[in-house]
Amino acid sequence: MSLAPTWVSGDAWRRPDSNVEAFYSSDFYLDIARRAEAAKLDFVFRPDSLYLDTRSLEAGPGFSSLDPTVLLASIARETSYIGLLSTVSTTFFPPYVVARQLQSLNWVSNGRAGWNIVTALDGNENFGIDSMPSAADRYARAAEFTEVVRRLWASFPHAALVLDREAGRYADASLVQPIDHRGEHFSVNGPLNLPACGTTPIPLVQAGASPEGRNFAASIADAVFVSAPDKEAAIEVRNDLRWRAVGHGRNADDILVLPGLSLYLAPRRADAIDLFRETHARMGDARRLAFIKEVTGLDLSEWPGEQRITVDALPEPLARVRSRTHASLLRRLIERDKPTVAELLTRPEVIGSGHWRVIGTVDDAEVQVREWTAAGAIDGFVMLPGGSMSSVRLSLEHLVPRLAEAGLFRKEYAGTTFADHLQECR
């Protein structure tokens, strides 16, 4: 379950039940985390951006948010089982600080911490970097960064804690060793000044969609977030990631593929459609057309709504684009479906984050989850309720129990750590 409150995006925050006044309070998110734990979900996570989009701030939060690790630490004391996945960028922070911060969250939560590894798309100017490095450079840095963090976690193993009161021996210092890392991007001596919390590893999650991103994810991730607006896209990326994992000497089943599932749910399908329309009422065609031009270079502002868009109309891929995920999804859609301009403007690749989307009832959502599972398209999904708190409640209190009754999800937790929950999925 995402703790980015998708249910207040668009105009949904204007609804009387949105509780948007509490948006920067930990209680707002604690309520969702408790509901998610009651549904026996694997984890909650908070995406993160290190910049503020002031252009959109008049109409919504503009990427403003609490620090995810601090937020999850506050939730840790009020929950018992659910995994707590924090987002931390490898582009802007030093690895020693990140290793210590995440291991601290692991201790505070009794082994429920996880790391969502991102390379970031924006925010460089807040860290003295004139322009964002290329994807290849960001992922090369991310690979070394992750290696350093994992070695730091191992540098002070839990087994080093002797805690022998009678002998007066606190720890076996011989087991605590520096890492002496000297690499292209980092020089870190170590060891970490915090022992590992138990022997269960901290899960790693990634969301790379470019070839470099997929390769990095396949090499280290326990789970991968993907944008897949349709079943065929999900099958392609899942097969590719599993194949890449084998190429890195891992088992294909070591990597769990989790597309985002945007859920606009209501008791009646017509009500769900109305909810979706109301939520996006102020996202006019001008904003949608500007987004298409930004990620593909294709200017459709003078095109009539009924005109079909073919691959011939697409310019050469832009050398630098904020999100190559969105760019590739849009190009794929045009190449495959040749949509009209009007049709394109309604697609999840344009509205939202290119995620799988269900606008309908709990029955509709259950049918689609069953179909995608049977087709081998998913190992699970990231729940992204939209439009209202009612959609959140229907997702957690009705959809998930339906999936549990169908044998597609747990009814009770079998373990106590985040890694335990992911292991159940394999």
C-alpha positions in Angstrom: 0.0 0.0 0.0 1.4 3.3 -1.0 1.4 6.0 1.6 1.6 8.7 -1.1 -2.1 9.7 -0.7 -3.3 9.1 -4.2 -6.8 9.4 -2.9 -6.4 13.1 -2.4 -4.7 13.7 -5.8 -6.4 15.8 -8.5 -9.5 17.4 -7.0 -10.0 14.6 -4.5 -8.5 16.7 -1.7 -11.5 19.0 -1.9 -13.9 16.3 -0.8 -15.2 16.8 2.8 -13.8 13.4 3.9 -10.3 13.9 2.5 -8.8 15.1 5.9 -6.3 17.1 3.9 -5.7 19.4 6.9 -3.8 16.5 8.5 -1.7 15.9 5.4 1.6 16.7 7.2 0.7 14.8 10.4 1.9 11.3 11.1 -1.6 10.4 12.3 -2.9 10.8 8.7 -0.5 8.0 7.5 -0.7 5.9 10.7 -4.4 5.5 10.1 -3.7 4.1 6.6 -0.9 1.9 7.9 -3.1 0.4 10.6 -5.8 -0.4 8.0 -3.2 -2.0 5.8 -1.9 -4.1 8.6 -5.4 -5.2 9.5 -5.7 -6.4 5.9 -2.4 -8.3 6.4 -0.5 -6.4 3.6 3.2 -7.0 3.1 4.2 -3.4 3.5 3.4 0.3 3.3 5.8 2.6 1.6 6.3 6.3 1.0 7.6 7.5 -2.3 9.7 10.6 -2.1 10.9 13.6 -4.2 13.5 16.1 -3.1 12.1 19.1 -4.8 8.9 21.1 -4.8 6.8 21.6 -8.0 5.6 25.1 -7.3 3.8 25.1 -10.7 1.2 22.6 -9.4 1.1 23.8 -5.8 -1.9 25.9 -6.3 -4.0 22.9 -7.2 -2.3 20.2 -5.0 0.6 19.2 -2.8 3.2 19.6 -5.5 5.4 16.7 -4.2 5.6 18.2 -0.7 5.8 15.5 1.9 7.3 14.4 5.2 10.7 12.7 5.2 9.8 9.0 4.5 12.2 7.4 7.0 11.2 9.8 9.8 7.5 9.1 9.0 7.9 5.3 9.0 9.8 5.5 12.3 6.8 7.1 13.9 4.5 4.4 12.4 6.8 1.6 13.6 5.9 2.1 17.3 2.2 1.9 16.5 2.2 -1.2 14.3 3.5 -4.8 14.8 3.8 -6.7 11.5 3.6 -4.7 8.4 6.8 -3.9 6.5 8.0 -0.3 6.4 9.6 0.6 3.0 11.5 3.9 3.0 12.5 5.7 -0.2 16.1 7.0 -0.2 18.0 8.4 -3.2 21.5 7.2 -4.2 22.2 10.3 -6.2 22.2 12.9 -3.4 23.1 11.2 -0.1 26.2 9.6 1.3 25.9 5.8 1.7 27.2 5.8 5.4 24.3 8.0 6.5 21.7 5.9 4.5 23.1 2.6 5.9 22.8 3.9 9.5 19.4 5.5 8.9 17.8 2.4 7.5 19.4 0.1 10.0 18.0 2.4 12.7 14.6 2.0 11.2 15.1 -1.7 11.2 15.9 -1.7 15.0 13.0 0.6 15.8 10.6 -1.6 13.9 12.0 -5.0 15.0 13.1 -6.0 11.5 10.4 -4.5 9.4 12.5 -1.9 7.4 13.0 -2.0 3.7 14.8 0.3 1.2 13.2 1.6 -2.0 16.3 2.5 -4.0 15.8 5.4 -6.3 18.2 7.5 -8.4 15.8 10.5 -8.5 14.5 12.4 -11.5 14.7 15.9 -10.1 16.2 17.9 -7.2 19.7 18.2 -8.4 19.8 22.0 -7.9 19.1 21.5 -4.2 22.3 19.5 -3.9 24.7 21.7 -5.9 24.4 19.7 -9.1 23.9 21.8 -12.2 22.1 19.1 -14.2 20.9 15.5 -13.5 23.4 12.9 -14.5 22.5 10.5 -17.3 20.6 7.3 -16.5 23.8 5.3 -17.1 25.8 7.5 -14.7 23.0 7.5 -12.1 22.7 3.7 -12.1 26.5 3.2 -12.0 26.6 5.3 -8.9 23.5 3.5 -7.5 25.2 0.1 -7.9 28.3 1.2 -6.0 26.2 3.0 -3.4 24.1 -0.1 -2.8 27.2 -2.3 -2.5 28.7 0.1 0.1 25.5 0.1 2.1 25.2 -3.7 2.2 28.8 -4.1 3.2 28.3 -1.5 6.0 25.3 -3.5 7.2 27.5 -6.6 7.3 30.4 -4.8 8.9 28.9 -4.9 12.4 27.0 -8.3 12.4 24.4 -9.0 15.1 26.5 -12.0 16.2 29.2 -9.6 17.4 26.9 -8.6 20.3 28.0 -10.9 23.2 26.4 -9.0 26.0 28.0 -11.2 28.7 27.3 -9.3 31.9 29.2 -11.8 34.1 32.4 -11.6 32.0 32.0 -7.9 31.3 32.2 -8.5 27.6 29.9 -6.4 25.5 30.9 -7.5 22.0 33.3 -9.6 20.0 35.2 -6.7 18.3 37.0 -9.2 16.0 33.8 -9.7 14.1 33.4 -5.9 13.5 35.6 -5.0 10.5 36.1 -2.0 8.3 35.0 -2.3 4.7 37.9 -0.2 3.3 35.9 0.7 0.2 37.7 2.7 -2.5 35.6 3.1 -5.7 34.8 5.4 -8.5 32.2 7.4 -6.5 32.8 6.7 -2.9 35.6 6.1 -0.3 34.2 4.7 2.9 36.2 3.1 5.7 33.5 1.7 8.0 32.5 -0.2 10.0 29.0 1.0 10.6 28.5 2.3 14.2 25.3 0.3 14.6 24.9 -3.5 14.6 22.6 -5.4 12.3 19.2 -6.0 13.8 19.1 -9.8 13.8 20.2 -11.9 10.8 17.2 -11.3 8.5 18.3 -9.1 5.5 16.7 -5.7 4.9 14.7 -6.1 1.6 15.7 -4.0 -1.4 13.1 -2.7 -3.8 13.7 -0.8 -7.0 11.7 0.8 -9.8 14.0 1.2 -12.8 12.3 1.0 -16.2 15.1 1.9 -18.6 17.5 -0.8 -19.7 20.0 0.4 -17.1 17.3 0.5 -14.5 16.0 -3.0 -15.2 19.5 -4.4 -15.2 20.3 -2.8 -11.9 17.0 -4.0 -10.4 17.5 -7.5 -11.6 21.0 -7.6 -10.0 20.0 -6.7 -6.5 16.2 -6.2 -5.9 13.9 -8.5 -3.9 11.0 -6.7 -5.5 10.5 -4.3 -8.4 7.8 -1.6 -8.9 6.7 -1.3 -12.5 4.4 0.9 -14.5 2.2 -1.4 -16.6 -1.0 0.0 -18.0 -2.1 -3.3 -19.5 -1.5 -7.0 -18.9 0.8 -7.4 -22.0 3.1 -4.7 -20.7 3.3 -6.4 -17.3 4.1 -9.8 -18.8 6.9 -8.3 -20.9 8.6 -6.5 -18.0 8.2 -9.4 -15.6 9.7 -11.9 -18.1 12.5 -9.5 -18.9 13.4 -8.9 -15.2 13.3 -12.6 -14.4 15.6 -13.3 -17.4 18.0 -10.5 -16.4 18.0 -11.9 -12.8 19.2 -15.3 -14.1 21.9 -13.5 -16.1 23.1 -12.1 -12.8 23.4 -15.6 -11.3 20.2 -15.3 -9.4 17.0 -17.5 -9.5 14.1 -16.0 -11.5 11.9 -16.3 -8.5 14.2 -14.2 -6.4 12.6 -11.1 -7.9 9.0 -10.2 -7.3 7.4 -7.9 -9.9 4.8 -5.5 -8.5 2.9 -3.2 -10.9 1.0 -0.2 -9.5 -2.8 -0.7 -9.4 -4.8 2.5 -9.5 -8.2 1.7 -7.9 -11.2 4.1 -8.4 -13.8 1.9 -6.6 -17.4 2.5 -5.7 -20.4 0.3 -5.0 -21.7 0.9 -8.5 -19.6 1.2 -11.7 -21.3 4.4 -12.7 -20.4 6.0 -9.4 -16.8 5.0 -9.9 -16.7 6.6 -13.3 -18.2 9.8 -11.8 -15.5 9.6 -9.0 -12.7 9.4 -11.6 -14.2 12.3 -13.7 -14.6 14.5 -10.6 -11.1 13.8 -9.5 -9.5 14.8 -12.8 -12.0 17.6 -13.7 -9.4 20.4 -13.5 -6.7 18.5 -15.4 -7.6 20.1 -18.7 -6.5 19.1 -22.2 -3.8 21.7 -22.2 -1.9 20.1 -19.3 -2.3 16.6 -20.9 -1.1 17.9 -24.2 1.9 19.6 -22.6 2.8 16.4 -20.8 2.7 14.4 -24.1 5.0 17.0 -25.7 7.3 17.0 -22.7 8.0 13.2 -22.8 7.7 12.4 -26.5 8.3 15.7 -28.4 5.0 15.3 -30.1 2.9 18.5 -30.3 -0.8 17.6 -30.7 -2.2 21.0 -29.7 -3.5 21.7 -33.2 -4.7 18.2 -34.0 -8.4 17.5 -34.1 -9.7 15.1 -31.4 -10.8 12.4 -33.9 -7.5 12.2 -35.8 -5.5 9.0 -35.2 -1.9 9.2 -34.2 0.4 6.7 -36.0 4.1 5.9 -35.4 5.0 8.0 -38.4 4.0 11.1 -36.4 6.4 10.4 -33.6 9.6 12.4 -33.6 12.9 10.8 -32.7 13.1 9.9 -29.0 14.3 12.9 -27.0 17.9 12.6 -25.8 17.0 13.9 -22.3 13.6 13.3 -20.8 12.4 13.5 -17.2 10.8 10.1 -17.2 11.9 7.5 -19.8 9.2 5.2 -18.3 6.4 7.5 -19.5 8.1 8.2 -22.8 8.4 4.5 -23.6 4.9 3.7 -22.5 3.4 6.5 -24.6 5.4 5.5 -27.7 4.4 1.8 -27.2 0.8 2.8 -26.9 0.9 4.9 -30.2 2.8 2.2 -32.1 0.4 -0.5 -31.0 -3.1 1.1 -30.9 -2.9 4.2 -33.1 -5.3 6.0 -30.8 -7.1 9.2 -31.7 -6.1 12.3 -29.9 -9.2 12.2 -27.8 -8.6 8.6 -26.8 -4.9 9.3 -25.9 -5.9 12.0 -23.5 -7.9 9.5 -21.4 -5.2 6.9 -21.1 -3.4 6.0 -17.8 -0.1 6.7 -19.6 -1.2 10.4 -19.7 -3.5 10.6 -16.7 -1.6 9.2 -13.7 1.7 7.3 -13.7 1.1 4.8 -16.5 -0.3 2.3 -14.0 -2.8 -0.5 -14.4 -6.2 1.1 -13.6 -9.6 -0.2 -12.5 -12.5 2.2 -12.5 -15.4 0.2 -11.2 -16.6 -2.1 -8.4 -14.7 -4.4 -6.1 -16.0 -7.2 -8.3 -14.4 -5.6 -11.3 -11.0 -5.3 -9.5 -11.1 -8.9 -8.3 -11.7 -10.2 -11.8 -8.8 -8.2 -13.2 -6.4 -9.3 -10.4 -7.4 -12.9 -11.0 -6.8 -12.6 -14.8 -3.4 -10.9 -14.4 -2.3 -13.5 -11.9 -3.4 -16.4 -14.0 -1.6 -14.9 -17.0 1.7 -14.8 -15.1 1.8 -11.0 -15.3 2.3 -10.2 -11.7 3.7 -11.5 -8.4 1.6 -8.9 -6.5 0.7 -5.2 -6.9 1.2 -1.9 -5.2 -2.2 -0.6 -4.1 -2.9 3.0 -5.2 -6.5 3.9 -4.3 -7.8 7.0 -6.0 -10.4 9.7 -5.6 -11.7 9.2 -2.1 -11.3 7.6 1.3 -14.2 5.4 0.3 -12.0 3.9 -2.4 -9.3 3.2 0.2 -11.7 1.4 2.4 -13.2 -0.7 -0.4 -9.6 -1.6 -1.5 -8.4 -2.7 2.0 -11.6 -3.9 3.6 -13.3 -5.6 0.7 -10.9 -6.3 -2.2 -8.1 -7.8 -0.2 -10.3 -10.1 1.8 -11.9 -11.3 -1.4 -8.4 -12.1 -2.7 -7.6 -13.9 0.5 -10.7 -16.1 0.2 -9.7 -16.9 -3.3 -6.4 -18.2 -2.1 -4.4 -15.3 -3.8 -3.4 -13.7 -0.5 -2.7 -14.5 3.1 -5.3 -14.4 5.8 -2.8 -14.1 8.7 0.9 -13.1 8.9 3.2 -16.1 9.0 6.3 -14.1 10.0 7.2 -10.9 11.8 9.7 -9.3 9.5 9.4 -7.6 6.1 11.7 -10.2 4.6 9.4 -12.9 6.0 6.4 -11.5 4.2 8.2 -11.3 0.8 9.4 -14.9 1.2 5.8 -16.0 1.5 5.2 -14.7 -2.0 7.8 -16.8 -3.6 
